[in-house]
């Protein structure tokens, strides 16, 4: 299957900031015009032997390129007398690709002793070039700056697994297995600042990063007519290091993690069942969050990665219930240690803002979810209604968040997606999303409503899709907080966002089965 996706977006942004313990304020305006082109190809093969064994193979390729252009106007009032006025033009070019190959063998699922062997490899690159040109007028003192940012990131990861399953009897099953991932990332960054009449400032660095994870698990399952129970333990050892090729500075951590889990499900009648799940796990940062790249945003803002990031550990308890085989209700308590957040702070004795991913705190969260799928009109009309309600308390702060931040997370959203089959090869649909005011650690989002429509048409082996989003409410408002600044922003969409997708199917997609072997989420 081959897919192409083109996205167009134009918007204007206004940010108004006030600063703690200071009379300073700022007003920034941005006009942004961007285009993104995505191309995806995939090939899936499955073969079943006469003995009932299965072989599965897949290959995917993703290519993304895009460009954004922005015109900026920034007015900075240092105090009642001093004022800086900066105008700038910024251009960003993106060029990314990602490829995966995966293979899996599964023995006949009726055998008493069953085996699964899987292997996958991921490789790709993430390139971006940025040019920012700015002219600042400080009461007649004119200065011109140009900043060039060049990032070249390459990476690969090998993933392997072996699972064993023993059918003890008709009610009991024992499972065990091991998995390995071996990853290497090679980021290269350059930052050049050019100032008229002065020497250039050049920052350049290359890093060599590796992350190897070795894990195993054991699990026991029991089931009868009305009860299903599972209990087990998973463990993982992580070997991680990042080293600068310029100054040989090295960041290393090695750790062993244990993840027990337990679940039980009881079917009370033909219309209701209830379940309890106790789980623990780990959330690892995106690979590029580790890289201390300098990304210039404007004269007053930049971002940088953090090689000292630690993964987050979580522990959860979930009670769920399914009513009438379609209405699902769920309540979850989640405790997370060392949550990862993009934290914005002002530089010491400066109004320049730096944003860095940090392990900012721990978190205790309660979440209620409801999902209700529906099918009507002889299966021609189908859809999904869902809601999410969450409250969290940030605890054990690990950094100084300064003057402006929230100690609570409070959020709610409602979503509805519906599709109608007009003809056998023609579908129309809509998607709706509503979110009241949202409180995060360093942000407050105003109520937000989004409505979009899509049309899909199949002709022979081609699937053509057209989507329009942000049709009614094109304004997004809220507040960004950092340790010294309170920033009110307004984003106006100059037009709805249009997306055109073209797919070409090489095989019979109706017979395709889903296999989960390789995880590429931390590369995307």
C-alpha positions, 0 to 999 in steps of 0.5 A: 500500500502506498499513501501520500498526504499533503497538508496546508496550514496558515495562521497568525499568532499573538503573544502578550507577556508580563514578567514577575518582579519587573515592569517589563512586558512584550508583544509578539506577532507571528504570521506563519504559512506552512506546507507538509508532504507525507508519503508512506508505503507498506508491504505485508506478507503472510504465509501459513504452512500445512502444519498450521505454522505462520510466517509474517513479514512486513516492510514500511517506508515513510518520507516527510518533507515540509517548509514553513515561512514566518514573518515576526514583529516583536516589541519588548518593553524593558521598562517604561522608558526602554523599548526594543522593536524587532522584525524578522523572517524565519524559514524552516525546511524539514526532510525526514524518513523512517523505514522498518522491516519485520519478520515473525514465525508463530507455531500452530496455536493448537500445539501444547508447546508454542513458540513465537520468534520475531525480529525487526529493524528501524532506521531513518533520519531527521533533518531540518535547516532553519534561517532566522533574519532579524533587525532590531531598533533600540531607540535608533540603535539598529542591529542585524542578526542572522541565525542558521540552524542545521540539524542532521540526525541518523538512527537505527534500532534492532528489536528481537523477541522470543515467546514461549506458551505452554497449554497446561490444561483447558483452563491454565496457560503459562507464558514466558519470553525475552526481548531485546532492543539495540539502538544507536543514534548519531545526531549532528548540530550546527548553530551559526550567529552572524552579526554585522560588523562583528565576528560570527558565533559558531556552535557545533557538536556531534553526539554518539548515543546508544540505548540497549534494553534487555528484558524478559517476562513470565505470565500465568493465565487462568480462565473458565466460563465466567472468569479470566485471570492473569498474573505476571512479572516483567523485568528490563535492564537498560544500558544508555550512554550519550557522548559528545564527540567535540568535548568527550562529555559523557552521560551514562545510566544503567538501571534494572526495572521490575514490572509486576501486573495482575488482571481479573475479569468476571462476566456476571451476566449476558449484559454486564462484566467487570474487570480489575487491572493492576499494572506498572511500566516505563515511559521512555523519552523520545530519542531526540529529547536526549540530544542537547541541540540548540534550536533558535526560535527568536531573539527572546526564545530557544529550546535545547535537549536534555541528555540527563533525562530519565524514563518515567515509571508508572503504577496503575489500578483500573476498574472497568465495566462493559454493559450490553456489549457496547458501553464501556466505563473505566476508572483509573488511578495512575501514579507516575514518578519523574514525569517528563515535561517541556519546561520553559524558564527565563535565563538568569538575569535575562528575559530570554526563554529556554525550553527544555524537557525535564523530569519536573515532578511526580504525579497522582492522576485519576481518569474516568473514560467512557466509550460508546460505539454504534452501528445503525441503518443496516451497518451503513452508519457507524460511529463512536462517542467518547469522553475523558475526565482527568484530575491530577496532583503534581507532587515532589517537585524536582525543579524550581518552577518559579512564579507561575505554574499549576499544581493541579491538572484538570481536563475534560474532552468529548469526541464524536466520529461518524461515518456514513456509507453512501455507496459501496465505494463512497463514504462521508463522515465528520469528527467533532472534538470539544475541550473546556478549559484545560489546566497543565503544569505550565499552561492553561488552555481556553475552551476549544471546539474542533469540527472536521469533515472527510470524504473517501472514495475507492476506485479499483486499487486507489483510495482517495481521501479529502479532509477539512478540519477547523471549519467553525472555530479557527481560534485557539486561546490560552496561557503559557507559564514559565518561572518568570513570565505569564504569556497570553496567546491567541492563534487564528487560523486563516483558513481551515486545514486541508489534507489530501490522501491518496492510497494504492493497495497492492494486495487484498486489504480485507484479509490483512491482519494486524501484527504488533512486532516493532515499535517505532514511536520514539523515532517519529 
